[in-house]
Amino acid sequence: MPKLFTDPEAIAEDIIRDVGTNLVVGLPLGLGKANHIVNALYARADADRSISLTFFSALTLEKPKPSNLLERRFIAPVIDRLFGGYPDLAYAAPLHAGALPPNIKVIEFFFLAGRWLHVPFAQQHYISANYTHASMYLLARGLNVVTQLVAKRVIDGVARYSLSCNTDTTLDVLRARAEGRASFKLIGQVNSELPFMPGAGDLPADEFSAVLDSPATDFPLFAPPAEPIADTKYAIGLHAAGLVRDGGTLQIGIGQIGDALAQGLIVRHRDNAQFCGIMKQLSPGAEVPAALETSAFERGLYGLSEIVTEAFIGLIDAGILKREVDGVVLHGAFFLGPKSLYRALREMSEGQIARIQMMPVSFTNEIYGDEVSKRRARVDARFVNAAMMATLLGAVISDGLEDGQVVSGVGGQYNFVAQAFALQGARSILSVEATRQAGRGTQSNIRWNYGHETIPRHLRDVVITEYGVADLRGKSDADVITAMLAVADSRFQDELARRAKDAGKLPKDFVIPAAHRENVPERIARALKPAREAGLLPSFPFGSDFTDVEQRLILALQFLQDAQASPLRLPGMLWQGFARSPDAADAECLARLGLDKPTSLSERAYRALVSAALVRSRAG
């Protein structure tokens, strides 16, 4: 039985006494970090430089940090409400500042997107790894401690602990320990908000060496709120929804595109005619592609995803995720999301929660091990993941920049691309927004070439932008370039085509078809407007932790941020804002930002800009 502690400092001392002063500590990706134990170990090593402490982790979660006056006024109450009781990880601030003690290292294989750019220590100690290889690298570095947040259940006086949100790598290293390939101490910290998930991660107490269990170290789970789905991401999600076959298998990532895809599937299932109408409006020349999947889900889908998101719960509730594999409709390896996701899992009945099983990442992300059963289950799989850029030749950039800076990490993306080529009828679908704002200008995310690749061109399959679907598998280079030009933004098509022609990859007389020459954001907005107004494509399809006022402000502040990329728009907005008297709803929004009674010239200017942005964001 494990030793039980109520004090984090005491459990840290016990770990050092048992293991020694050379600590190689594995921390789960994302949500499952035992923050109090981590912080106690950090403090102990900081105070005693004879202790060597290495944290091997991924996805360090941090509270949002506003960068300007409007952001501070908007986000500060949200941080207090959603993250107020969440204990910061002690290593994060010194890691950002380049001030880690010399005896402490933090090594990650996946970053919170963009958070660690130009942080030298983090960049230098990053390990590029497929998600499925992380446990192997942990063991190779001499892993001797794993600390994890757990859920607790007592039945007939006997305690059991669930790995809950993070079965991903922990189950894989536990298997290695059981097989005699590893020796480490598993240390748990009980959290009352974690749902107790049944299945492989439901462990007896004797798997643990020690457990921290006290009301004083209980804390609210990190719960990033859902973001509103913009037109661009809805268009991408809808295009992806048209590629999913009834009776098939679905994997999706976290974020707006995954939510948009799920909502697209729900519209397709509940109101087939409306879905077909939306797809016709989105398609170039208003012609629905013959290969588009539009039927309702009679057999349903089976979910197989490294991350379990609120979108999957929405698909279960809609009667879409219902194809069972051994009584299970969704296999996942970790979860992270808004408070409503954790609440939904906690409140499920035994029968409902039994249909969602948390597994090791080696199960979800690979077909090795019981391959026959996996192939039988994973029919017509669609693996849908997001990327930053793609080249005209079909290579995809998802994790880093050409100067070597890491934005996030490979994670499981390569795993799912590889599965798509290994499984009969499966496809890898990588989504890319066609453009991005860069300073005051717009740049194409479809490039002729780029000095870094995550997925090489020989694994090109399906690439989606808001402008359509580029089916690249098995195509010649010229055909791939033609397909990619068809989904590129029209403002950049001519230059991209010129580069391809200059390289001898396109015929000199090639002309982009007229149907694809209207790839501009305004066409997407027009195509989606009727469905938006009908309530079919809400900004928050699965609910929101933001208040109604905050939801209106988010859209206005995003509009204002986009307007700053074109400074000539700002004077008109200032004039509009100064000239109008806000209605009651807008006045409530201004009051939420403390701009109802401006006391300085800068506050009056901000009030005018936000007032105008509220009006213009409603107008679309």
C-alpha positions, 0 to 999 in steps of 0.5 A, spaced: 500 500 500 502 507 498 504 511 503 499 517 504 501 524 505 497 531 506 503 535 506 507 536 499 514 538 502 513 531 506 512 527 500 518 530 496 522 529 502 520 522 502 521 521 494 528 524 495 529 519 501 527 513 497 530 515 490 536 519 492 538 526 489 539 524 482 531 525 480 529 524 473 521 525 474 516 524 468 510 529 468 504 527 464 502 532 458 498 537 460 492 537 465 495 531 469 501 534 472 501 534 480 503 541 481 504 541 489 508 535 488 512 538 482 513 545 486 515 541 492 521 538 489 523 544 485 523 548 492 527 542 495 532 542 489 533 550 489 534 550 496 539 544 496 544 544 489 547 537 491 540 535 488 540 534 481 532 534 478 530 533 471 523 534 469 521 531 463 514 533 460 510 536 455 505 541 454 506 546 461 500 549 462 500 557 464 494 562 465 493 567 460 498 573 460 495 579 457 499 584 453 495 591 453 490 595 456 484 592 453 487 585 454 488 586 461 481 589 462 478 583 459 482 577 461 483 579 468 476 577 471 476 571 466 483 569 469 480 570 476 474 566 475 477 560 471 484 559 473 483 563 480 485 557 484 490 553 479 497 553 482 502 555 478 508 551 476 514 553 480 519 552 474 515 556 469 517 563 471 524 562 471 524 558 465 521 563 461 526 568 465 532 564 463 533 563 471 533 556 472 538 553 478 544 550 475 541 543 478 534 543 475 533 542 468 526 542 464 525 538 458 519 538 453 517 534 447 511 538 446 510 546 447 504 550 448 503 553 441 508 559 441 509 560 448 516 558 448 519 561 442 525 565 443 526 562 450 533 559 449 533 554 455 526 551 453 528 551 445 535 548 447 532 542 451 526 541 447 526 533 444 523 532 437 519 526 438 513 522 436 508 522 441 509 514 441 516 515 442 516 519 448 516 514 453 521 510 450 526 517 451 523 517 458 526 510 460 532 511 456 534 517 460 533 513 467 526 515 469 526 514 476 519 518 479 513 519 475 508 524 479 501 524 476 494 527 478 489 522 480 482 521 481 480 517 487 474 512 489 473 508 495 469 501 494 468 497 501 474 501 504 479 499 499 481 505 495 483 505 487 486 511 483 484 513 476 489 516 471 483 519 469 486 525 464 493 522 462 493 514 461 497 516 455 505 515 457 503 513 464 500 506 462 506 505 457 511 506 462 507 502 467 507 496 462 515 497 461 515 496 469 511 490 469 515 487 464 522 489 468 524 494 463 524 500 468 524 501 475 521 508 478 516 510 483 509 512 481 507 518 486 499 520 485 496 527 487 488 526 488 484 531 485 476 531 487 475 535 480 478 529 476 473 524 473 474 517 475 475 514 468 474 506 468 478 501 464 486 500 463 487 507 467 483 504 473 489 502 478 489 498 485 493 502 490 499 498 490 501 501 484 503 507 487 509 508 492 506 514 495 499 519 494 498 526 496 491 527 499 489 533 502 483 538 502 489 543 502 492 541 496 486 540 492 485 545 486 480 547 480 483 543 474 486 548 468 480 549 464 482 553 457 475 556 455 473 554 448 474 560 443 469 562 438 469 559 431 471 564 426 468 563 418 475 561 416 475 555 421 468 553 420 469 553 412 475 548 414 471 544 418 465 543 414 469 541 408 472 536 413 465 534 415 464 532 407 469 527 407 467 523 413 464 516 412 458 513 415 460 507 419 467 510 419 472 512 425 474 519 427 480 522 430 480 530 431 485 535 435 483 540 440 481 547 438 476 551 433 477 546 427 475 540 431 469 544 434 467 546 427 468 539 424 464 536 429 458 541 429 458 540 421 457 533 422 451 535 427 448 539 422 449 534 416 446 528 421 440 533 423 438 537 417 441 534 411 438 539 406 441 544 410 448 541 410 448 540 402 446 547 401 451 550 406 456 545 402 454 548 395 455 555 397 462 554 400 464 550 393 467 553 388 462 555 382 457 553 387 457 545 385 457 540 390 463 535 389 461 528 387 465 525 392 462 529 398 459 525 403 452 528 405 448 522 408 446 522 416 449 517 420 445 511 421 451 506 423 455 512 426 462 513 428 467 510 432 472 515 436 479 514 436 483 520 438 489 521 442 485 527 445 478 527 448 475 534 447 468 537 448 467 536 441 466 528 442 461 529 447 457 533 443 458 527 437 455 522 443 450 527 445 447 528 437 447 520 436 453 520 431 459 517 435 455 510 436 459 505 433 461 500 438 468 497 438 468 492 444 462 496 447 466 502 447 464 508 442 471 513 444 478 511 445 482 516 448 489 517 451 488 524 454 483 530 455 484 537 456 478 542 455 473 547 458 470 546 465 464 543 462 468 537 459 470 535 466 463 536 469 460 532 463 465 526 464 464 526 472 456 526 471 456 520 466 452 514 469 456 508 469 453 505 463 455 512 459 462 513 462 464 505 460 463 507 453 469 512 453 475 508 455 482 512 456 488 508 453 495 508 452 498 513 447 501 506 444 494 504 443 490 510 440 496 512 435 499 506 432 496 499 429 502 495 432 500 490 438 493 486 436 494 489 429 488 484 427 483 487 432 485 494 430 485 494 423 478 491 424 476 496 428 479 502 424 475 502 418 474 508 413 478 512 418 479 520 418 485 523 422 484 530 422 489 535 424 491 542 424 498 545 421 501 552 420 503 552 413 503 547 406 507 547 400 505 547 393 508 540 393 504 537 399 509 538 404 506 540 411 509 544 416 506 544 423 511 544 429 516 549 427 519 555 423 525 554 418 530 558 423 529 552 428 525 555 433 519 550 435 512 553 436 509 546 439 511 539 437 510 533 432 506 530 438 501 525 434 501 528 428 506 523 424 503 517 428 496 519 425 499 520 418 502 513 418 496 510 420 492 513 414 497 510 409 497 503 413 489 502 414 485 500 408 480 506 406 483 511 411 485 518 410 490 523 413 486 530 413 491 536 414 488 543 415 491 549 413 488 556 414 490 559 407 493 566 410 495 569 416 496 576 418 503 578 419 504 585 422 500 590 417 500 585 412 497 578 409 501 572 408 500 566 404 500 559 408 501 556 402 508 556 400 512 554 394 517 551 399 519 552 406 526 550 410 522 546 415 517 540 414 513 536 419 510 531 414 514 530 408 511 531 401 512 523 400 506 522 405 502 527 402 494 526 402 489 531 403 490 538 405 484 542 406 483 550 407 477 554 407 477 554 400 476 547 399 479 540 399 486 538 395 486 530 394 494 529 393 495 522 395 498 518 389 498 524 384 504 527 380 507 533 382 504 537 377 497 535 379 499 536 386 501 543 385 494 544 381 490 542 387 494 546 392 493 552 387 485 551 387 485 552 395 490 557 395 488 565 397 487 568 390 491 574 392 497 569 392 495 564 386 499 568 381 505 568 384 505 561 387 504 559 380 509 563 377 514 560 382 512 553 380 513 554 372 519 557 373 521 551 377 519 547 371 513 544 375 508 546 371 507 547 364 508 555 362 501 555 359 497 553 365 491 557 367 488 557 374 481 555 372 476 561 373 472 557 379 478 558 383 479 565 382 474 567 387 478 564 393 477 571 398 475 571 405 469 575 403 466 569 399 467 565 405 463 570 409 457 570 404 457 563 403 456 562 411 452 568 413 445 564 412 447 558 416 450 563 421 444 567 421 439 561 422 443 559 428 446 552 425 453 555 425 454 558 432 460 561 435 460 556 441 457 550 438 458 546 445 457 552 450 462 557 453 465 559 460 464 566 457 458 570 459 454 573 454 457 580 454 464 577 454 462 573 448 460 579 444 466 583 446 471 577 444 468 578 437 469 585 437 476 585 440 478 580 434 475 585 429 479 591 432 485 586 432 484 585 425 483 592 423 490 594 426 493 590 421 490 595 416 491 602 420 487 606 415 481 603 417 482 605 424 480 613 423 474 611 420 472 607 426 474 612 431 470 617 428 464 612 428 465 610 435 465 618 437 459 619 433 455 614 436 451 613 442 452 606 445 445 602 446 444 598 452 447 592 450 454 595 448 454 600 454 454 593 458 460 591 454 464 598 455 462 597 462 465 590 462 472 593 460 471 599 465 470 604 459 463 606 461 466 613 464 473 614 461 478 619 464 483 620 459 484 621 452 487 614 451 481 611 454 476 615 450 480 613 444 479 605 446 472 607 448 470 609 441 474 604 437 471 598 441 464 601 440 465 601 433 468 594 433 461 592 437 457 595 431 462 592 425 463 585 428 455 584 428 454 586 421 459 581 419 
